[in-house]
Amino acid sequence: TEGYTSHVCIMFCEKYAKDEGSKQEGFLYIAMNMHWDSHMVALPKLPRNMQWKLYLTTTEKTGENETDSETVIKREDNVREITARSIQIYQSVIVESKPVQKGKGTGD
């Protein structure tokens, strides 16, 4: 909101536009950096059964550690670097929850 701010992030929620037949809303997060330096941003928290996935980036892949667009981002890894003069779009994906197994010998 300041005159010197050169990056902005926007989150869209499908909750307000979803069809009556859909059970789960989706989220879209767009991070835009117009600055000549990289900036760190934190991805918003999602419902328990969802995680962020990098959907699209304008960043050129230069190294082995570059995020692949097929990679789901772990909840604890929610801070992302937005490289200089780039845009990254993240999409929420539903992750299957594993059933809780009762421990052996615990009396359950």
N, CA and C atoms as a LAMMPS dump frame, in Angstrom:
ITEM: TIMESTEP
0
ITEM: NUMBER OF ATOMS
324
ITEM: BOX BOUNDS ff ff ff
-5.0000000000000000e+02 5.0000000000000000e+02
-5.0000000000000000e+02 5.0000000000000000e+02
-5.0000000000000000e+02 5.0000000000000000e+02
ITEM: ATOMS id mol type element x y z
1 1 1 N 0.806 -1.205 0
2 1 2 C 0 0 0
3 1 3 C 0.846 1.264 0
4 2 1 N 2.138 1.12 0.189
5 2 2 C 3.041 2.276 0.164
6 2 3 C 3.507 2.535 -1.266
7 3 1 N 3.959 3.74 -1.523
8 3 2 C 4.416 4.103 -2.854
9 3 3 C 5.657 3.359 -3.293
10 4 1 N 6.44 2.877 -2.345
11 4 2 C 7.674 2.175 -2.676
12 4 3 C 7.503 0.653 -2.732
13 5 1 N 6.326 0.135 -2.451
14 5 2 C 6.083 -1.304 -2.503
15 5 3 C 6.108 -1.767 -3.956
16 6 1 N 6.893 -2.778 -4.218
17 6 2 C 7.039 -3.23 -5.604
18 6 3 C 6.639 -4.689 -5.797
19 7 1 N 5.94 -5.258 -4.804
20 7 2 C 5.398 -6.603 -4.996
21 7 3 C 4.017 -6.674 -4.34
22 8 1 N 3.187 -7.531 -4.891
23 8 2 C 1.827 -7.674 -4.391
24 8 3 C 1.395 -9.13 -4.548
25 9 1 N 0.595 -9.597 -3.599
26 9 2 C 0.054 -10.958 -3.647
27 9 3 C -1.455 -10.885 -3.474
28 10 1 N -2.158 -11.71 -4.232
29 10 2 C -3.615 -11.714 -4.215
30 10 3 C -4.087 -13.153 -4.102
31 11 1 N -5.081 -13.411 -3.238
32 11 2 C -5.659 -14.746 -3.145
33 11 3 C -7.122 -14.687 -3.566
34 12 1 N -7.494 -15.62 -4.418
35 12 2 C -8.873 -15.758 -4.863
36 12 3 C -9.444 -17.031 -4.251
37 13 1 N -10.707 -16.974 -3.85
38 13 2 C -11.384 -18.125 -3.268
39 13 3 C -12.609 -18.442 -4.105
40 14 1 N -12.767 -19.701 -4.467
41 14 2 C -13.881 -20.135 -5.311
42 14 3 C -15.187 -20.229 -4.514
43 15 1 N -15.117 -20.044 -3.227
44 15 2 C -16.281 -20.212 -2.358
45 15 3 C -17.473 -19.375 -2.815
46 16 1 N -17.203 -18.189 -3.31
47 16 2 C -18.28 -17.28 -3.685
48 16 3 C -18.794 -17.5 -5.101
49 17 1 N -18.128 -18.347 -5.866
50 17 2 C -18.533 -18.571 -7.254
51 17 3 C -18.714 -20.044 -7.574
52 18 1 N -18.692 -20.919 -6.568
53 18 2 C -18.751 -22.349 -6.853
54 18 3 C -20.156 -22.783 -7.248
55 19 1 N -20.208 -23.866 -8.012
56 19 2 C -21.483 -24.441 -8.429
57 19 3 C -22.133 -25.135 -7.24
58 20 1 N -23.424 -25.319 -7.327
59 20 2 C -24.13 -25.993 -6.247
60 20 3 C -23.664 -27.444 -6.084
61 21 1 N -23.192 -28.066 -7.151
62 21 2 C -22.775 -29.462 -7.11
63 21 3 C -21.386 -29.684 -6.53
64 22 1 N -20.545 -28.645 -6.493
65 22 2 C -19.183 -28.844 -5.993
66 22 3 C -19.175 -28.813 -4.47
67 23 1 N -18.383 -29.715 -3.889
68 23 2 C -18.341 -29.85 -2.437
69 23 3 C -17.187 -29.079 -1.812
70 24 1 N -16.139 -28.85 -2.554
71 24 2 C -14.928 -28.219 -2.003
72 24 3 C -14.577 -26.977 -2.81
73 25 1 N -14.306 -25.884 -2.132
74 25 2 C -13.885 -24.692 -2.843
75 25 3 C -12.385 -24.755 -3.122
76 26 1 N -11.972 -24.065 -4.139
77 26 2 C -10.562 -24.004 -4.487
78 26 3 C -10.001 -22.618 -4.205
79 27 1 N -8.674 -22.538 -4.184
80 27 2 C -7.999 -21.276 -3.914
81 27 3 C -6.924 -21.053 -4.977
82 28 1 N -6.694 -19.8 -5.303
83 28 2 C -5.663 -19.407 -6.247
84 28 3 C -4.896 -18.254 -5.602
85 29 1 N -3.56 -18.327 -5.631
86 29 2 C -2.728 -17.296 -5.012
87 29 3 C -1.741 -16.801 -6.054
88 30 1 N -1.763 -15.518 -6.308
89 30 2 C -0.905 -14.924 -7.324
90 30 3 C 0.082 -13.976 -6.635
91 31 1 N 1.378 -14.236 -6.826
92 31 2 C 2.432 -13.391 -6.254
93 31 3 C 3.17 -12.715 -7.401
94 32 1 N 3.186 -11.39 -7.394
95 32 2 C 3.831 -10.617 -8.453
96 32 3 C 4.916 -9.747 -7.85
97 33 1 N 6.104 -9.816 -8.424
98 33 2 C 7.233 -9.024 -7.944
99 33 3 C 7.749 -8.176 -9.1
100 34 1 N 7.558 -6.873 -9.011
101 34 2 C 8.026 -5.959 -10.055
102 34 3 C 9.375 -5.34 -9.707
103 35 1 N 9.932 -5.725 -8.58
104 35 2 C 11.195 -5.169 -8.1
105 35 3 C 12.376 -5.89 -8.744
106 36 1 N 13.554 -5.261 -8.741
107 36 2 C 14.755 -5.882 -9.317
108 36 3 C 15.426 -6.838 -8.333
109 37 1 N 14.922 -6.891 -7.081
110 37 2 C 15.41 -7.843 -6.077
111 37 3 C 14.347 -8.901 -5.81
112 38 1 N 14.782 -10.054 -5.334
113 38 2 C 13.848 -11.097 -4.922
114 38 3 C 13.195 -10.699 -3.606
115 39 1 N 11.997 -11.233 -3.356
116 39 2 C 11.293 -10.996 -2.1
117 39 3 C 10.711 -12.31 -1.604
118 40 1 N 10.615 -12.441 -0.289
119 40 2 C 10.037 -13.628 0.326
120 40 3 C 8.576 -13.327 0.671
121 41 1 N 7.702 -14.298 0.386
122 41 2 C 6.288 -14.174 0.739
123 41 3 C 5.846 -15.464 1.434
124 42 1 N 4.873 -15.344 2.296
125 42 2 C 4.305 -16.51 2.975
126 42 3 C 2.981 -16.862 2.316
127 43 1 N 2.829 -18.127 1.979
128 43 2 C 1.574 -18.591 1.396
129 43 3 C 0.523 -18.67 2.5
130 44 1 N -0.71 -18.273 2.21
131 44 2 C -1.767 -18.342 3.223
132 44 3 C -2.057 -19.788 3.648
133 45 1 N -2.56 -19.95 4.858
134 45 2 C -2.938 -21.282 5.339
135 45 3 C -4.194 -21.738 4.619
136 46 1 N -4.241 -23.029 4.338
137 46 2 C -5.376 -23.643 3.661
138 46 3 C -6.086 -24.594 4.611
139 47 1 N -7.308 -25.038 4.259
140 47 2 C -7.957 -26.075 5.062
141 47 3 C -7.069 -27.314 5.175
142 48 1 N -7.298 -28.134 6.201
143 48 2 C -6.437 -29.284 6.512
144 48 3 C -6.201 -30.237 5.344
145 49 1 N -7.177 -30.449 4.511
146 49 2 C -7.044 -31.425 3.431
147 49 3 C -6.5 -30.822 2.135
148 50 1 N -5.939 -29.617 2.202
149 50 2 C -5.428 -28.952 1.004
150 50 3 C -3.996 -28.479 1.207
151 51 1 N -3.265 -28.397 0.101
152 51 2 C -1.918 -27.834 0.099
153 51 3 C -1.752 -27.02 -1.175
154 52 1 N -0.736 -26.159 -1.173
155 52 2 C -0.443 -25.346 -2.35
156 52 3 C 0.404 -26.127 -3.341
157 53 1 N 0.197 -25.839 -4.607
158 53 2 C 1.001 -26.402 -5.69
159 53 3 C 1.354 -25.256 -6.625
160 54 1 N 2.633 -25.169 -7
161 54 2 C 3.038 -24.145 -7.961
162 54 3 C 2.422 -24.5 -9.307
163 55 1 N 1.566 -23.632 -9.799
164 55 2 C 0.843 -23.886 -11.042
165 55 3 C 1.572 -23.292 -12.24
166 56 1 N 2.103 -22.065 -12.065
167 56 2 C 2.753 -21.38 -13.171
168 56 3 C 3.769 -20.394 -12.631
169 57 1 N 4.896 -20.264 -13.311
170 57 2 C 5.893 -19.272 -12.932
171 57 3 C 6.527 -18.685 -14.182
172 58 1 N 6.898 -17.416 -14.095
173 58 2 C 7.607 -16.785 -15.208
174 58 3 C 9.11 -16.852 -14.996
175 59 1 N 9.546 -17.468 -13.899
176 59 2 C 10.959 -17.602 -13.592
177 59 3 C 11.579 -18.69 -14.456
178 60 1 N 12.742 -18.4 -14.996
179 60 2 C 13.462 -19.407 -15.763
180 60 3 C 14.119 -20.395 -14.814
181 61 1 N 14.067 -21.67 -15.143
182 61 2 C 14.723 -22.681 -14.315
183 61 3 C 16.223 -22.607 -14.547
184 62 1 N 16.951 -22.395 -13.452
185 62 2 C 18.401 -22.251 -13.577
186 62 3 C 19.165 -23.259 -12.745
187 63 1 N 18.527 -23.904 -11.791
188 63 2 C 19.252 -24.821 -10.917
189 63 3 C 18.479 -26.08 -10.627
190 64 1 N 19.141 -27.023 -9.96
191 64 2 C 18.521 -28.291 -9.634
192 64 3 C 17.432 -28.14 -8.582
193 65 1 N 17.538 -27.141 -7.723
194 65 2 C 16.592 -26.971 -6.636
195 65 3 C 15.369 -26.149 -7.035
196 66 1 N 15.241 -25.838 -8.293
197 66 2 C 14.108 -25.048 -8.761
198 66 3 C 12.815 -25.837 -8.572
199 67 1 N 11.759 -25.172 -8.119
200 67 2 C 10.488 -25.831 -7.865
201 67 3 C 9.864 -26.29 -9.177
202 68 1 N 9.456 -27.553 -9.195
203 68 2 C 8.781 -28.136 -10.349
204 68 3 C 7.287 -27.846 -10.217
205 69 1 N 6.608 -27.581 -11.325
206 69 2 C 5.192 -27.248 -11.277
207 69 3 C 4.332 -28.433 -10.857
208 70 1 N 4.89 -29.617 -10.773
209 70 2 C 4.148 -30.784 -10.322
210 70 3 C 4.318 -31.029 -8.821
211 71 1 N 5.084 -30.204 -8.138
212 71 2 C 5.398 -30.423 -6.737
213 71 3 C 4.363 -29.765 -5.827
214 72 1 N 3.856 -30.547 -4.879
215 72 2 C 2.964 -30.012 -3.862
216 72 3 C 3.834 -29.48 -2.735
217 73 1 N 3.52 -28.3 -2.259
218 73 2 C 4.326 -27.63 -1.237
219 73 3 C 3.885 -28.08 0.142
220 74 1 N 4.83 -28.487 0.968
221 74 2 C 4.531 -28.943 2.323
222 74 3 C 4.052 -27.767 3.161
223 75 1 N 3.175 -28.059 4.112
224 75 2 C 2.603 -27.014 4.965
225 75 3 C 3.67 -26.217 5.706
226 76 1 N 4.696 -26.899 6.204
227 76 2 C 5.722 -26.214 6.974
228 76 3 C 6.69 -25.436 6.091
229 77 1 N 6.554 -25.568 4.785
230 77 2 C 7.449 -24.924 3.826
231 77 3 C 6.705 -23.808 3.092
232 78 1 N 5.945 -22.993 3.833
233 78 2 C 5.034 -22.052 3.189
234 78 3 C 5.66 -20.715 2.804
235 79 1 N 6.925 -20.47 3.129
236 79 2 C 7.581 -19.22 2.722
237 79 3 C 8.29 -19.468 1.396
238 80 1 N 7.996 -18.644 0.419
239 80 2 C 8.521 -18.838 -0.935
240 80 3 C 9.258 -17.585 -1.392
241 81 1 N 10.276 -17.783 -2.218
242 81 2 C 11.012 -16.666 -2.803
243 81 3 C 10.408 -16.338 -4.161
244 82 1 N 10.045 -15.079 -4.33
245 82 2 C 9.548 -14.592 -5.615
246 82 3 C 10.715 -13.84 -6.241
247 83 1 N 11.261 -14.397 -7.296
248 83 2 C 12.449 -13.807 -7.901
249 83 3 C 12.132 -12.462 -8.551
250 84 1 N 13.164 -11.727 -8.875
251 84 2 C 13.022 -10.388 -9.441
252 84 3 C 12.196 -10.408 -10.73
253 85 1 N 11.315 -9.449 -10.82
254 85 2 C 10.486 -9.247 -12.014
255 85 3 C 9.832 -10.546 -12.496
256 86 1 N 9.11 -11.178 -11.601
257 86 2 C 8.465 -12.448 -11.962
258 86 3 C 7.08 -12.551 -11.333
259 87 1 N 6.35 -13.54 -11.803
260 87 2 C 5.01 -13.848 -11.295
261 87 3 C 4.964 -15.342 -11.009
262 88 1 N 4.37 -15.701 -9.877
263 88 2 C 4.149 -17.102 -9.552
264 88 3 C 2.683 -17.279 -9.186
265 89 1 N 2.079 -18.327 -9.718
266 89 2 C 0.682 -18.623 -9.423
267 89 3 C 0.629 -19.979 -8.731
268 90 1 N -0.033 -20.014 -7.572
269 90 2 C -0.188 -21.24 -6.799
270 90 3 C -1.666 -21.622 -6.788
271 91 1 N -1.935 -22.917 -6.86
272 91 2 C -3.288 -23.441 -6.862
273 91 3 C -3.431 -24.418 -5.699
274 92 1 N -4.575 -24.405 -5.048
275 92 2 C -4.796 -25.363 -3.971
276 92 3 C -5.146 -26.721 -4.577
277 93 1 N -4.624 -27.767 -3.957
278 93 2 C -4.935 -29.135 -4.371
279 93 3 C -5.36 -29.921 -3.14
280 94 1 N -6.245 -30.864 -3.357
281 94 2 C -6.696 -31.712 -2.262
282 94 3 C -5.703 -32.842 -2.092
283 95 1 N -5.26 -33.045 -0.872
284 95 2 C -4.347 -34.152 -0.573
285 95 3 C -5.118 -35.196 0.207
286 96 1 N -4.859 -36.434 -0.137
287 96 2 C -5.556 -37.519 0.541
288 96 3 C -4.995 -37.673 1.938
289 97 1 N -5.89 -37.721 2.891
290 97 2 C -5.432 -37.918 4.269
291 97 3 C -5.332 -39.415 4.542
292 98 1 N -4.27 -39.789 5.232
293 98 2 C -4.059 -41.186 5.571
294 98 3 C -4.877 -41.517 6.812
295 99 1 N -5.542 -42.677 6.822
296 99 2 C -6.311 -43.042 8.008
297 99 3 C -5.401 -43.249 9.217
298 100 1 N -5.873 -42.846 10.355
299 100 2 C -5.092 -42.985 11.583
300 100 3 C -5.125 -44.446 12.003
301 101 1 N -3.93 -45.039 12.21
302 101 2 C -3.84 -46.43 12.619
303 101 3 C -3.66 -46.489 14.116
304 102 1 N -4.367 -47.425 14.707
305 102 2 C -4.214 -47.612 16.145
306 102 3 C -2.931 -48.343 16.414
307 103 1 N -2.207 -47.892 17.41
308 103 2 C -0.929 -48.487 17.752
309 103 3 C -1.092 -49.86 18.391
310 104 1 N -0.126 -50.736 18.144
311 104 2 C -0.155 -52.079 18.731
312 104 3 C 0.326 -52.017 20.157
313 105 1 N -0.358 -52.726 21.005
314 105 2 C 0.06 -52.827 22.393
315 105 3 C -0.243 -51.606 23.229
316 106 1 N -1.052 -50.689 22.72
317 106 2 C -1.374 -49.479 23.473
318 106 3 C -2.727 -49.588 24.14
319 107 1 N -3.41 -50.709 23.933
320 107 2 C -4.715 -50.887 24.541
321 107 3 C -5.848 -50.286 23.739
322 108 1 N -5.588 -49.894 22.51
323 108 2 C -6.628 -49.327 21.646
324 108 3 C -7.418 -50.408 20.959
